[in-house]
Amino acid sequence: MTFTAIDFETANGYHPCSVGIVTVENGLIVDEYVTLIKPHNNYYSPFTIQVHGIYPKDTINAKSFPQVFPEIQKRLQNRVVVAHNESFDRNVLAKTMALHGLNYESLNIGSRWECTVKIYKAKGFKPARLSDCCRVMNIPLNHHEALSDARACAKLYLLR
């Protein structure tokens, strides 16, 4: 079991304001990375602030996506990538990379990732939200905190 789990929190649309990445080698978590990201124009939707509690004041001095990207790249490149609701996180990454002129294909991670929502729905979990899966599987979660969400996703994937 070697893979990387990722979770983005967004400021608006597909503009990330935080990323959490958990690297698993042979079934063990060997690296965790989390950082705030200054979104385009440091603009936030009021709805997203309610979801994750990150405000423009929190990211005013944060690094931009292109500044953070080398850390993301070294953790994702040539890896199996896992996310809870993978289409959302994959689209955040792909669209943000495109916005900054970065080539998604260069990551060599595929157009579809492993998805713990789909895995747990197939196991009969209803609903299969991250918080619900973690509650049933006894996995600690500080929901909508990027590193906690990525770590929980990694643990769900290990338990599949």
DSSP file with accessible surface (Angstrom, degrees, kcal/mol):
  #  RESIDUE AA STRUCTURE BP1 BP2  ACC     N-H-->O    O-->H-N    N-H-->O    O-->H-N    TCO  KAPPA ALPHA  PHI   PSI    X-CA   Y-CA   Z-CA
    1    1 A M              0   0   89      0, 0.0    26,-3.1     0, 0.0     2,-0.5   0.000 360.0 360.0 360.0  91.7    0.0    0.0    0.0
    2    2 A T        +     0   0   56     23,-0.2    78,-0.3    24,-0.2     2,-0.3  -0.986 360.0 117.6-124.3 119.4    1.9    2.9   -1.3
    3    3 A F  E     -A   24   0A   1     21,-1.8    21,-3.1    -2,-0.5     2,-0.4  -0.961  53.0-114.0-165.1 175.1    0.0    6.1   -2.3
    4    4 A T  E     -Ab  23  81A   0     76,-2.7    78,-2.8    -2,-0.3     2,-0.4  -0.996  20.5-155.2-128.4 128.5   -0.5    9.8   -1.5
    5    5 A A  E     -Ab  22  82A   0     17,-2.9    17,-2.8    -2,-0.4     2,-0.3  -0.838  16.7-174.2-101.5 140.9   -3.8   11.2   -0.1
    6    6 A I  E     -A   21   0A   1     76,-2.2    78,-0.4    -2,-0.4     2,-0.3  -0.973  13.1-176.0-137.3 148.2   -4.6   14.9   -0.8
    7    7 A D  E     -A   20   0A  16     13,-2.2    13,-2.5    -2,-0.3     2,-0.4  -0.980   7.4-162.4-143.8 131.7   -7.2   17.3    0.3
    8    8 A F  E     -A   19   0A   3     -2,-0.3     2,-0.4    11,-0.2    11,-0.2  -0.912   6.3-156.8-108.2 142.6   -7.8   20.9   -0.8
    9    9 A E  E     -A   18   0A  10      9,-2.4     8,-2.9    -2,-0.4     9,-1.5  -0.927  23.5-146.3-106.7 141.2   -9.8   23.6    0.9
   10   10 A T  E     -A   16   0A  15     -2,-0.4    42,-0.2     6,-0.3     3,-0.1  -0.859  22.4-156.3-116.5 149.6  -10.9   26.3   -1.5
   11   11 A A  E    S-     0   0A   0      4,-3.3    34,-3.0     1,-0.4    37,-0.3   0.829  85.4 -18.5 -84.4 -37.7  -11.5   30.0   -1.1
   12   12 A N  E >  S-A   15   0A  26      3,-0.8     3,-3.1    32,-0.2    -1,-0.4  -0.921 115.7 -25.8-167.3 142.8  -13.9   30.2   -4.0
   13   13 A G  T 3  S-     0   0   54     -2,-0.3    79,-0.1     1,-0.3    -3,-0.0  -0.183 127.5 -23.8  49.9-122.6  -14.7   28.0   -6.9
   14   14 A Y  T 3  S+     0   0   81     -4,-0.1    -1,-0.3    -3,-0.1    82,-0.1   0.098 103.2 120.1-106.8  21.4  -11.5   26.0   -7.6
   15   15 A H  E <   -A   12   0A  50     -3,-3.1    -4,-3.3    25,-0.1    -3,-0.8  -0.771  58.3-139.3 -91.0 110.4   -9.1   28.4   -6.0
   16   16 A P  E     +A   10   0A   4      0, 0.0    -6,-0.3     0, 0.0     3,-0.1  -0.354  28.7 175.4 -72.8 146.5   -7.3   26.6   -3.2
   17   17 A C  E    S+     0   0A   0     -8,-2.9    20,-2.8     1,-0.4     2,-0.3   0.421  74.1  16.4-120.6  -8.4   -6.5   28.3    0.2
   18   18 A S  E     -AC   9  36A   5     -9,-1.5    -9,-2.4    18,-0.3    -1,-0.4  -0.968  59.5-165.5-160.0 148.8   -5.0   25.2    1.9
   19   19 A V  E     -AC   8  35A   0     16,-2.1    16,-1.8    -2,-0.3     2,-0.4  -0.997   1.2-167.4-137.8 140.3   -3.7   21.8    1.0
   20   20 A G  E     -AC   7  34A   0    -13,-2.5   -13,-2.2    -2,-0.4     2,-0.4  -0.995   9.3-175.0-123.4 134.1   -3.0   18.7    3.1
   21   21 A I  E     -AC   6  33A   0     12,-3.0    12,-2.6    -2,-0.4     2,-0.5  -0.998   6.6-169.3-134.2 130.9   -0.9   15.8    1.7
   22   22 A V  E     -AC   5  32A   0    -17,-2.8   -17,-2.9    -2,-0.4     2,-0.5  -0.984  10.1-153.6-122.6 124.2   -0.2   12.5    3.4
   23   23 A T  E     -AC   4  31A  13      8,-2.8     7,-2.7    -2,-0.5     8,-1.3  -0.853   9.0-166.7-101.4 128.4    2.3   10.1    1.9
   24   24 A V  E     -AC   3  29A   0    -21,-3.1   -21,-1.8    -2,-0.5     2,-0.5  -0.963   5.2-175.4-118.4 127.6    1.9    6.4    2.7
   25   25 A E  E >  S- C   0  28A  67      3,-2.8     3,-2.1    -2,-0.5   -23,-0.2  -0.994  74.5 -16.8-122.5 124.9    4.7    3.9    2.0
   26   26 A N  T 3  S-     0   0  133     -2,-0.5   -24,-0.2     1,-0.3    -1,-0.1   0.867 130.5 -49.6  49.4  41.4    4.0    0.1    2.5
   27   27 A G  T 3  S+     0   0   27    -26,-3.1     2,-0.4     1,-0.2    -1,-0.3   0.459 117.9 105.9  82.8   1.8    1.0    0.9    4.6
   28   28 A L  E <  S-C   25   0A 123     -3,-2.1    -3,-2.8   -27,-0.2     2,-0.5  -0.942  73.6-119.7-118.8 137.8    2.6    3.5    6.9
   29   29 A I  E     +C   24   0A  59     -2,-0.4    -5,-0.2    -5,-0.2     3,-0.1  -0.605  38.7 166.6 -71.3 120.6    2.3    7.2    6.9
   30   30 A V  E     +     0   0A  87     -7,-2.7     2,-0.3    -2,-0.5    -6,-0.2   0.530  58.9  23.3-114.4 -12.9    5.8    8.5    6.3
   31   31 A D  E     -C   23   0A  58     -8,-1.3    -8,-2.8     2,-0.0     2,-0.4  -0.978  53.7-171.1-156.2 140.7    5.2   12.2    5.5
   32   32 A E  E     -C   22   0A  76     -2,-0.3     2,-0.4   -10,-0.2   -10,-0.2  -0.999   9.5-178.7-132.5 137.9    2.6   14.9    6.1
   33   33 A Y  E     +C   21   0A  39    -12,-2.6   -12,-3.0    -2,-0.4     2,-0.3  -1.000   5.8 167.1-137.8 134.2    2.5   18.3    4.6
   34   34 A V  E     +C   20   0A  60     -2,-0.4     2,-0.3   -14,-0.2   -14,-0.2  -0.995   5.2 159.8-144.9 142.6    0.1   21.1    5.1
   35   35 A T  E     -C   19   0A  37    -16,-1.8   -16,-2.1    -2,-0.3     2,-0.2  -0.980  36.8-116.3-156.1 152.2    0.2   24.8    4.1
   36   36 A L  E     -C   18   0A  62     -2,-0.3    27,-0.5   -18,-0.2     2,-0.4  -0.611  30.0-153.6 -80.2 153.1   -2.1   27.7    3.5
   37   37 A I        -     0   0    1    -20,-2.8    27,-0.2    -2,-0.2    25,-0.1  -0.999  16.3-125.7-131.2 131.5   -2.2   29.1    0.0
   38   38 A K  B     -e   64   0B  79     25,-2.8    27,-0.5    -2,-0.4     3,-0.1  -0.658  33.3-141.6 -77.1 114.0   -3.0   32.7   -1.0
   39   39 A P    >   -     0   0    7      0, 0.0     3,-3.1     0, 0.0   -22,-0.1  -0.270  39.8 -64.8 -72.9 165.3   -5.8   32.4   -3.5
   40   40 A H  G >  S-     0   0  108      1,-0.3     3,-1.7     2,-0.2   -25,-0.1  -0.252 124.1  -7.9 -51.2 124.0   -6.1   34.7   -6.5
   41   41 A N  G 3  S-     0   0  133      1,-0.3    -1,-0.3    -3,-0.1     3,-0.1   0.603 110.8 -91.9  60.1  12.3   -6.7   38.2   -5.3
   42   42 A N  G <  S+     0   0   19     -3,-3.1     2,-0.4     1,-0.2    -1,-0.3   0.829  79.2 161.5  51.0  37.2   -7.0   36.7   -1.8
   43   43 A Y    <   -     0   0  133     -3,-1.7     2,-0.4   -31,-0.1    -1,-0.2  -0.728  19.3-172.4 -94.0 134.4  -10.8   36.5   -2.5
   44   44 A Y        -     0   0   13     -2,-0.4   -32,-0.2    -3,-0.1   -33,-0.1  -0.966  22.8-129.6-125.1 141.7  -13.1   34.2   -0.5
   45   45 A S     >  -     0   0   29    -34,-3.0     4,-1.8    -2,-0.4     3,-0.2  -0.670  24.2-127.8 -79.0 139.0  -16.7   33.3   -0.9
   46   46 A P  H  > S+     0   0   95      0, 0.0     4,-1.9     0, 0.0     5,-0.1   0.870 109.1  58.4 -56.5 -33.5  -18.6   33.8    2.4
   47   47 A F  H  > S+     0   0  132      1,-0.2     4,-1.6     2,-0.2   -35,-0.1   0.929 104.6  48.0 -63.0 -45.0  -19.9   30.2    2.0
   48   48 A T  H  > S+     0   0   13    -37,-0.3     4,-2.5     1,-0.2     5,-0.5   0.880 107.8  55.5 -68.2 -33.9  -16.3   28.7    1.9
   49   49 A I  H  X S+     0   0   27     -4,-1.8     4,-2.6     1,-0.2    -1,-0.2   0.927 107.1  50.8 -61.2 -41.5  -15.3   30.6    5.0
   50   50 A Q  H  < S+     0   0  163     -4,-1.9    -1,-0.2     1,-0.2    -2,-0.2   0.857 111.5  49.6 -63.1 -34.2  -18.3   29.1    6.8
   51   51 A V  H  < S+     0   0   52     -4,-1.6    -2,-0.2    -5,-0.1    -1,-0.2   0.957 131.0  10.4 -70.5 -52.0  -17.2   25.6    5.7
   52   52 A H  H  < S-     0   0   26     -4,-2.5    -3,-0.2     2,-0.2    -2,-0.2   0.594  87.8-127.7-112.3 -11.7  -13.5   25.7    6.7
   53   53 A G     <  +     0   0   40     -4,-2.6     2,-0.5    -5,-0.5    -4,-0.1   0.663  59.5 138.8  75.4  14.9  -13.0   28.8    8.8
   54   54 A I        -     0   0   21     -6,-0.3    -1,-0.3    -5,-0.1    -2,-0.2  -0.836  32.9-167.1 -94.8 130.2  -10.1   30.2    6.8
   55   55 A Y    >>  -     0   0  113     -2,-0.5     3,-1.8    -3,-0.1     4,-0.8  -0.759  36.7-106.0-113.6 161.6  -10.3   34.0    6.2
   56   56 A P  H >> S+     0   0   47      0, 0.0     4,-1.1     0, 0.0     3,-1.0   0.859 120.1  61.6 -53.7 -34.9   -8.4   36.3    3.9
   57   57 A K  H 34 S+     0   0  151      1,-0.3     4,-0.3     2,-0.2     3,-0.1   0.801  99.6  56.6 -62.6 -26.5   -6.5   37.6    6.9
   58   58 A D  H <4 S+     0   0   64     -3,-1.8    -1,-0.3     1,-0.2     3,-0.1   0.748 117.0  32.1 -75.1 -25.1   -5.1   34.0    7.3
   59   59 A T  H X< S+     0   0    0     -3,-1.0     3,-1.5    -4,-0.8    -2,-0.2   0.380  83.3 104.6-115.0   3.9   -3.7   33.9    3.8
   60   60 A I  T 3< S+     0   0   77     -4,-1.1    -2,-0.1     1,-0.3    -1,-0.1   0.858  98.0  29.3 -55.9 -35.2   -2.7   37.5    3.2
   61   61 A N  T 3  S+     0   0  156     -4,-0.3    -1,-0.3    -3,-0.1    -2,-0.1   0.266  98.2 116.9-108.1  11.3    1.0   36.6    3.7
   62   62 A A  S <  S-     0   0   24     -3,-1.5   -25,-0.1     1,-0.1     2,-0.1  -0.327  73.4 -94.0 -74.9 162.0    0.8   33.0    2.5
   63   63 A K        -     0   0  127    -27,-0.5   -25,-2.8     1,-0.1    -1,-0.1  -0.406  40.1-113.7 -71.9 152.8    2.6   31.7   -0.5
   64   64 A S  B  >  -e   38   0B  40    -27,-0.2     4,-1.8    -2,-0.1     3,-0.4  -0.328  33.5 -99.3 -77.5 167.6    0.9   31.6   -3.9
   65   65 A F  H  > S+     0   0    4    -27,-0.5     4,-2.6     1,-0.2     3,-0.4   0.925 123.7  53.3 -57.3 -46.9    0.1   28.3   -5.6
   66   66 A P  H  4 S+     0   0   54      0, 0.0    -1,-0.2     0, 0.0    -3,-0.0   0.863 109.6  50.0 -59.3 -30.7    3.2   28.5   -7.9
   67   67 A Q  H  4 S+     0   0  120     -3,-0.4     4,-0.2     1,-0.2    -2,-0.2   0.838 116.8  40.2 -73.8 -31.5    5.3   29.0   -4.8
   68   68 A V  H >X S+     0   0    1     -4,-1.8     3,-1.4    -3,-0.4     4,-1.4   0.743  94.0  86.9 -85.8 -24.4    3.8   26.0   -3.1
   69   69 A F  H 3X S+     0   0   13     -4,-2.6     4,-3.6     1,-0.3     5,-0.3   0.813  78.0  61.4 -53.4 -39.8    3.6   23.8   -6.2
   70   70 A P  H 3> S+     0   0   69      0, 0.0     4,-2.2     0, 0.0    -1,-0.3   0.892 106.5  48.1 -56.9 -35.1    7.1   22.3   -5.9
   71   71 A E  H <> S+     0   0   62     -3,-1.4     4,-0.9    -4,-0.2    -2,-0.2   0.887 114.4  45.7 -68.7 -40.5    6.2   20.8   -2.5
   72   72 A I  H >X S+     0   0    0     -4,-1.4     4,-1.6     2,-0.2     3,-0.6   0.947 112.4  51.8 -64.8 -47.7    2.9   19.4   -4.0
   73   73 A Q  H 3X S+     0   0   56     -4,-3.6     4,-2.9     1,-0.2     3,-0.5   0.916 106.4  51.6 -58.0 -46.8    4.7   18.1   -7.1
   74   74 A K  H 3< S+     0   0  136     -4,-2.2    -1,-0.2    -5,-0.3    -2,-0.2   0.790 114.1  45.3 -66.8 -22.0    7.4   16.2   -5.2
   75   75 A R  H << S+     0   0   29     -4,-0.9    -1,-0.2    -3,-0.6    -2,-0.2   0.703 123.2  32.6 -90.8 -21.6    4.7   14.5   -3.2
   76   76 A L  H >< S+     0   0    0     -4,-1.6     3,-2.0    -3,-0.5    -2,-0.2   0.746  82.7 115.1-104.3 -31.3    2.4   13.6   -6.1
   77   77 A Q  T 3< S-     0   0   67     -4,-2.9    31,-0.2     1,-0.3    30,-0.1  -0.164  94.9  -5.7 -55.5 129.0    4.5   13.0   -9.1
   78   78 A N  T 3  S+     0   0  109     29,-2.7     2,-0.3     1,-0.2    -1,-0.3   0.706 109.0 123.7  63.4  24.3    4.4    9.3  -10.4
   79   79 A R  S <  S-     0   0   50     -3,-2.0     2,-0.5    28,-0.3    -1,-0.2  -0.750  72.3-108.5-111.3 159.4    2.2    8.3   -7.4
   80   80 A V        -     0   0   72    -78,-0.3   -76,-2.7    -2,-0.3     2,-0.4  -0.765  44.1-151.5 -76.7 127.3   -1.2    6.7   -6.9
   81   81 A V  E     -b    4   0A   3     -2,-0.5    33,-2.5    28,-0.3     2,-0.4  -0.906  13.3-168.9-112.4 137.0   -3.3    9.6   -5.6
   82   82 A V  E     +bd   5 114A   0    -78,-2.8   -76,-2.2    -2,-0.4     2,-0.3  -0.953  11.3 163.6-124.6 140.1   -6.3    9.2   -3.3
   83   83 A A  E >   - d   0 115A   0     31,-2.0    33,-1.7    -2,-0.4     2,-0.7  -0.981  43.1-111.5-149.0 156.6   -8.9   11.7   -2.3
   84   84 A H  T 3  S+     0   0   20    -78,-0.4     5,-0.2    -2,-0.3    31,-0.1  -0.857 114.6   6.5 -88.8 116.7  -12.3   11.7   -0.8
   85   85 A N  T >> S-     0   0   79     -2,-0.7     3,-1.3     3,-0.1     4,-1.2   0.972  87.6-166.5  66.1  62.4  -14.5   12.9   -3.7
   86   86 A E  H <> S+     0   0    2     -3,-0.7     4,-3.1     1,-0.3     5,-0.3   0.774  75.4  66.0 -55.5 -32.7  -11.5   12.7   -6.0
   87   87 A S  H 3> S+     0   0   47      1,-0.2     4,-2.1     2,-0.2    -1,-0.3   0.894 102.5  48.8 -62.1 -35.7  -13.2   14.7   -8.8
   88   88 A F  H <> S+     0   0   61     -3,-1.3     4,-2.3     2,-0.2    -1,-0.2   0.977 116.3  39.6 -65.6 -54.8  -13.3   17.8   -6.7
   89   89 A D  H  X S+     0   0    2     -4,-1.2     4,-2.4     1,-0.2    -2,-0.2   0.895 115.8  52.3 -65.8 -37.3   -9.7   17.7   -5.5
   90   90 A R  H  X S+     0   0   26     -4,-3.1     4,-3.0     1,-0.2     5,-0.2   0.923 111.0  47.7 -63.4 -42.2   -8.4   16.6   -8.9
   91   91 A N  H  X S+     0   0   47     -4,-2.1     4,-2.8    -5,-0.3     5,-0.4   0.881 108.6  54.0 -67.5 -37.4  -10.2   19.5  -10.6
   92   92 A V  H  X S+     0   0    0     -4,-2.3     4,-2.2     2,-0.2     5,-0.3   0.960 114.4  42.0 -58.2 -48.9   -8.8   21.9   -8.0
   93   93 A L  H  X S+     0   0    0     -4,-2.4     4,-2.7     2,-0.2     5,-0.2   0.962 117.9  44.4 -64.1 -50.7   -5.3   20.8   -8.8
   94   94 A A  H  X S+     0   0   27     -4,-3.0     4,-2.5     1,-0.2    -2,-0.2   0.919 116.8  44.8 -63.4 -44.9   -5.8   20.6  -12.6
   95   95 A K  H  X S+     0   0  103     -4,-2.8     4,-2.4    -5,-0.2    -1,-0.2   0.888 114.9  48.0 -69.3 -37.4   -7.6   23.9  -12.9
   96   96 A T  H  X S+     0   0    4     -4,-2.2     4,-1.4    -5,-0.4    -2,-0.2   0.908 111.7  50.1 -70.9 -38.8   -5.2   25.8  -10.6
   97   97 A M  H  <>S+     0   0    0     -4,-2.7     5,-3.3    -5,-0.3     3,-0.4   0.943 111.9  48.1 -61.3 -45.8   -2.2   24.3  -12.5
   98   98 A A  H ><5S+     0   0   72     -4,-2.5     3,-1.8     1,-0.2    -2,-0.2   0.914 106.6  57.0 -61.2 -41.9   -3.7   25.4  -15.8
   99   99 A L  H 3<5S+     0   0   95     -4,-2.4    -1,-0.2     1,-0.3    -2,-0.2   0.840 112.7  41.8 -56.9 -33.6   -4.4   28.9  -14.4
  100  100 A H  T 3<5S-     0   0   76     -4,-1.4    -1,-0.3    -3,-0.4    -2,-0.2   0.201 119.8-106.5-102.3  14.5   -0.7   29.2  -13.6
  101  101 A G  T < 5S+     0   0   71     -3,-1.8     2,-0.4     1,-0.2    -3,-0.2   0.748  71.7 143.0  71.3  25.2    0.6   27.7  -16.9
  102  102 A L      < -     0   0   54     -5,-3.3     2,-0.8    -6,-0.2    -1,-0.2  -0.809  52.2-122.5-101.1 142.1    1.7   24.4  -15.2
  103  103 A N    >   -     0   0  100     -2,-0.4     3,-1.2     1,-0.2     4,-0.3  -0.725  16.0-165.1 -90.8 109.5    1.2   21.1  -17.1
  104  104 A Y  G >  S+     0   0   31     -2,-0.8     3,-2.1     1,-0.3     4,-0.4   0.875  87.9  63.0 -57.7 -40.0   -0.9   18.6  -15.2
  105  105 A E  G >  S+     0   0  137      1,-0.3     3,-1.6     2,-0.2    -1,-0.3   0.799  88.9  70.0 -59.2 -27.1    0.2   15.7  -17.4
  106  106 A S  G <  S+     0   0   51     -3,-1.2    -1,-0.3     1,-0.3    -2,-0.2   0.715  87.6  65.6 -66.4 -17.4    3.8   16.2  -16.2
  107  107 A L  G <  S-     0   0    0     -3,-2.1   -29,-2.7    -4,-0.3   -28,-0.3   0.732  92.4-147.8 -74.0 -23.9    2.7   14.9  -12.8
  108  108 A N    <   +     0   0  109     -3,-1.6    -3,-0.1    -4,-0.4    -2,-0.1   0.921  57.2 125.5  56.4  48.9    2.1   11.5  -14.4
  109  109 A I        -     0   0   16     -5,-0.3   -28,-0.3     1,-0.2     3,-0.1   0.366  66.3-114.8-118.7   2.5   -0.7   10.7  -11.9
  110  110 A G        -     0   0   39     -5,-0.2    -1,-0.2     1,-0.1     3,-0.0   0.074  22.7 -87.6  87.4 162.0   -3.6    9.9  -14.3
  111  111 A S  S    S+     0   0   87      1,-0.1     2,-0.4    -3,-0.1    -1,-0.1   0.590 112.3  44.3 -87.3 -12.7   -6.9   11.5  -15.2
  112  112 A R  S    S-     0   0  158     -3,-0.1     2,-0.2   -22,-0.0   -31,-0.2  -0.998  71.3-160.1-130.2 140.5   -8.7    9.6  -12.4
  113  113 A W        -     0   0   14     -2,-0.4     2,-0.2   -33,-0.1   -31,-0.2  -0.625  37.1 -83.9-107.6 171.0   -7.6    9.1   -8.8
  114  114 A E  E     -d   82   0A  79    -33,-2.5   -31,-2.0    -2,-0.2     2,-0.5  -0.554  47.2-152.8 -71.0 140.4   -8.6    6.6   -6.2
  115  115 A C  E  >  -d   83   0A   9     -2,-0.2     4,-2.2   -33,-0.2   -31,-0.2  -0.951  19.9-166.0-127.8 113.5  -11.8    7.8   -4.5
  116  116 A T  H  > S+     0   0    0    -33,-1.7     4,-2.5    -2,-0.5     5,-0.2   0.783  91.8  60.8 -70.4 -23.8  -12.7    6.8   -1.0
  117  117 A V  H  > S+     0   0   21    -34,-0.4     4,-2.6     2,-0.2     5,-0.2   0.969 109.4  42.1 -62.2 -51.0  -16.3    8.2   -1.5
  118  118 A K  H  > S+     0   0  122      1,-0.2     4,-2.3     2,-0.2    -2,-0.2   0.907 114.6  51.5 -62.7 -41.7  -16.8    5.6   -4.3
  119  119 A I  H  X S+     0   0   35     -4,-2.2     4,-1.0     1,-0.2    -1,-0.2   0.940 114.5  41.6 -61.4 -46.6  -15.0    2.9   -2.3
  120  120 A Y  H  <>S+     0   0    0     -4,-2.5     5,-2.5     2,-0.2    -2,-0.2   0.834 111.6  54.6 -76.9 -28.9  -17.2    3.4    0.8
  121  121 A K  H ><5S+     0   0  129     -4,-2.6     3,-1.9    -5,-0.2    -1,-0.2   0.929 107.0  52.6 -63.1 -41.9  -20.4    3.8   -1.2
  122  122 A A  H 3<5S+     0   0   92     -4,-2.3    -2,-0.2     1,-0.3    -1,-0.2   0.784 104.1  56.8 -64.8 -25.2  -19.7    0.5   -2.8
  123  123 A K  T 3<5S-     0   0  103     -4,-1.0    -1,-0.3    -5,-0.2    -2,-0.2   0.440 128.1-100.2 -82.8  -2.9  -19.3   -1.0    0.7
  124  124 A G  T < 5 +     0   0   54     -3,-1.9     2,-0.4     1,-0.3    -3,-0.2   0.525  67.7 155.0  98.8   8.0  -22.8    0.2    1.5
  125  125 A F      < -     0   0   33     -5,-2.5    -1,-0.3    -8,-0.1     3,-0.1  -0.556  30.0-150.5 -72.3 125.3  -22.0    3.4    3.4
  126  126 A K  S    S+     0   0  191     -2,-0.4     2,-0.1     1,-0.3    -5,-0.0  -0.939  84.4  20.3-141.0 117.4  -25.0    5.9    3.2
  127  127 A P  S    S-     0   0   66      0, 0.0    -1,-0.3     0, 0.0     0, 0.0   0.694  78.8-167.5 -74.1 171.0  -24.1    8.7    3.3
  128  128 A A        +     0   0    8     -3,-0.1    -8,-0.1    -2,-0.1    -7,-0.1  -0.045  33.3 142.4-115.7  30.2  -20.5    8.4    2.4
  129  129 A R     >  -     0   0  148      1,-0.1     4,-2.8     4,-0.0     5,-0.3  -0.336  65.4-109.6 -64.6 156.7  -19.3   11.8    3.4
  130  130 A L  H  > S+     0   0    8      1,-0.2     4,-2.7     2,-0.2     5,-0.2   0.915 119.1  50.8 -55.6 -45.5  -15.9   11.9    5.0
  131  131 A S  H  > S+     0   0   40      1,-0.2     4,-2.1     2,-0.2    -1,-0.2   0.898 111.8  47.4 -62.7 -38.7  -17.3   12.7    8.4
  132  132 A D  H  > S+     0   0   14      2,-0.2     4,-2.3     1,-0.2     5,-0.2   0.932 112.7  47.7 -68.3 -46.2  -19.7    9.8    8.2
  133  133 A C  H  X S+     0   0    0     -4,-2.8     4,-2.5     1,-0.2    -2,-0.2   0.918 113.2  49.0 -61.0 -42.6  -17.1    7.3    7.1
  134  134 A C  H  X>S+     0   0    2     -4,-2.7     5,-2.6    -5,-0.3     4,-0.5   0.891 109.4  51.8 -66.0 -39.4  -14.7    8.4    9.8
  135  135 A R  H ><5S+     0   0  158     -4,-2.1     3,-1.0    -5,-0.2    -2,-0.2   0.959 114.1  43.1 -61.3 -47.7  -17.4    8.2   12.5
  136  136 A V  H 3<5S+     0   0   82     -4,-2.3    -2,-0.2     1,-0.2    -1,-0.2   0.894 119.0  43.7 -65.5 -38.6  -18.3    4.6   11.5
  137  137 A M  H 3<5S-     0   0   55     -4,-2.5    -1,-0.2    -5,-0.2    -2,-0.2   0.364 110.3-120.1 -90.7   4.3  -14.6    3.6   11.1
  138  138 A N  T <<5 +     0   0  150     -3,-1.0    -3,-0.2    -4,-0.5    -4,-0.1   0.900  58.5 152.7  58.1  45.3  -13.5    5.3   14.3
  139  139 A I      < -     0   0   16     -5,-2.6    -1,-0.2    -6,-0.1    -2,-0.1  -0.922  47.6-119.1-106.4 124.6  -11.0    7.6   12.5
  140  140 A P        -     0   0  101      0, 0.0     2,-0.3     0, 0.0    -5,-0.0  -0.338  39.0-179.4 -60.9 142.4  -10.3   11.0   14.3
  141  141 A L        -     0   0   49      2,-0.0     2,-0.7    10,-0.0     8,-0.1  -0.966  35.3-168.5-151.2 128.8  -11.2   13.9   12.1
  142  142 A N    >   -     0   0  107     -2,-0.3     3,-1.3     3,-0.2     7,-0.3  -0.859  46.1-136.5-106.7  84.5  -11.1   17.7   12.4
  143  143 A H  T 3  S+     0   0   67     -2,-0.7     3,-0.1     1,-0.2    -2,-0.0  -0.123  76.9  16.9 -57.8 139.8  -13.3   18.1    9.3
  144  144 A H  T 3  S+     0   0   63      1,-0.3     2,-0.6     2,-0.1    -1,-0.2   0.631  89.6 118.1  70.7  19.8  -12.4   20.7    6.7
  145  145 A E    <>  -     0   0   65     -3,-1.3     4,-2.8     1,-0.1    -1,-0.3  -0.985  67.2-137.2-106.4 119.6   -8.9   21.1    8.0
  146  146 A A  H  > S+     0   0    1     -2,-0.6     4,-2.4     1,-0.2  -126,-0.3   0.841  96.9  44.2 -54.2 -44.7   -6.8   20.0    5.0
  147  147 A L  H  > S+     0   0   20      2,-0.2     4,-2.9     1,-0.2    -1,-0.2   0.932 114.6  49.3 -69.3 -41.1   -4.3   17.8    6.8
  148  148 A S  H  > S+     0   0    8      1,-0.2     4,-2.6     2,-0.2    -2,-0.2   0.925 112.9  48.0 -61.9 -42.9   -6.8   16.1    9.0
  149  149 A D  H  X S+     0   0    3     -4,-2.8     4,-2.4    -7,-0.3    -2,-0.2   0.921 113.2  47.3 -64.5 -43.2   -9.0   15.4    5.9
  150  150 A A  H  X S+     0   0    0     -4,-2.4     4,-2.5    -5,-0.3    -2,-0.2   0.918 113.0  48.9 -65.0 -41.9   -6.1   14.0    3.9
  151  151 A R  H  X S+     0   0   69     -4,-2.9     4,-2.4     2,-0.2    -2,-0.2   0.926 111.9  48.8 -63.8 -43.1   -5.0   11.9    6.9
  152  152 A A  H  X S+     0   0    1     -4,-2.6     4,-2.7    -5,-0.2    -2,-0.2   0.918 110.6  51.1 -63.5 -41.4   -8.5   10.5    7.4
  153  153 A C  H  X S+     0   0    2     -4,-2.4     4,-2.5     2,-0.2    -1,-0.2   0.925 109.2  50.7 -61.2 -44.0   -8.7    9.7    3.7
  154  154 A A  H  X S+     0   0    0     -4,-2.5     4,-2.3     1,-0.2    -2,-0.2   0.930 111.3  48.1 -60.7 -43.1   -5.4    7.9    3.8
  155  155 A K  H  X S+     0   0   73     -4,-2.4     4,-1.7     1,-0.2    -2,-0.2   0.900 110.8  50.9 -67.0 -38.7   -6.7    5.8    6.8
  156  156 A L  H  X S+     0   0    0     -4,-2.7     4,-0.5     2,-0.2    -1,-0.2   0.914 110.4  49.9 -62.1 -42.4  -10.0    5.0    5.0
  157  157 A Y  H >< S+     0   0   13     -4,-2.5     3,-0.9     1,-0.2    -2,-0.2   0.906 108.9  51.7 -64.9 -39.1   -8.0    3.9    2.0
  158  158 A L  H 3< S+     0   0   54     -4,-2.3    -1,-0.2     1,-0.2    -2,-0.2   0.841 112.0  47.7 -64.9 -31.3   -5.8    1.7    4.1
  159  159 A L  H 3<        0   0   92     -4,-1.7    -1,-0.2    -5,-0.2    -2,-0.2   0.467 360.0 360.0 -89.8  -0.6   -8.9    0.1    5.7
  160  160 A R    <<        0   0  121     -3,-0.9    -1,-0.2    -4,-0.5    -2,-0.1   0.878 360.0 360.0 -62.4 360.0  -10.8   -0.5    2.5
